[in-house]
Amino acid sequence: MISEKARWIVAVVLRVAAVIAAAVAAALMVMSHQTVTVFGMEVQAKFRYTPSLVFFVAANAAVAACSLVVLLVPSSTSKFAARLLLMADVMLGMVLTGAVAAAGAISELGKNGNSHAGWMAICDQVPLFCDRVRSALIAGSVAIVLYDLMLMIDEEFIHATAQEL
C-alpha cells in the first residue's frame, strides 16, 4: 500500500502529463495543413475541413483545460469531492476516446480510401498533413492511457477513503 502523499504525487504527475499530451495532440492537429498542386489544380488539406478532426481538437483542448483547472484548484480530501473528480475524469476520458476514435477513422480513410464508395486515398498527395494527423492521434492515444491510469489512482483513493469511514 502506498502512502497518501505518494499517491497524490503520482496523480499530479499523471494529470500534468495528460494535460501536456492532450494539448500537444490539439496543437499538432491545428497545425495539420498542406497545400499541393495535383493535375494543375491547387488542393488544400486542413483539419477544419473534417468535422471529426475539429471534434478531436475541441475534445483535446477541453480535456487539457479541465485537467489544468483541476490542478490549479486546491485538493480536497472529502469523499464527495473525490467522487466528483472521478466522475469528471471518466467523462473526459470517454470524450477523449470518442474523439481519437472518430479522428482515427477519418485518418484510416485518408490513408487507404474506400474502393466500395469510390473514395480515393489522399495521403499520397498530402503526406505532411497525414503525418501531423498521425502524430496528433498518437499524442491523443497517450492522453487516453494517462487518463486511464489517473482513473485507477482516483478509484484507489476513493476505495481507501471509503474503508477509513
ABEGO torsion letter per residue (X at the ends): XBBAAAAAAAAAAAAAAAAAAAAAAAAAAAABBBBBBBGGBBBBBBAAABAAAAAAAAAAAAAAAAAAAAAABBBBABAAAAAAAAAAAAAAAAAAAAAAAAAAAAAAAAAAEBAAAGBBBAAAABAAAAAAAAAAAAAAAAAAAAAAAAAAAAAAAAAAAAAAX
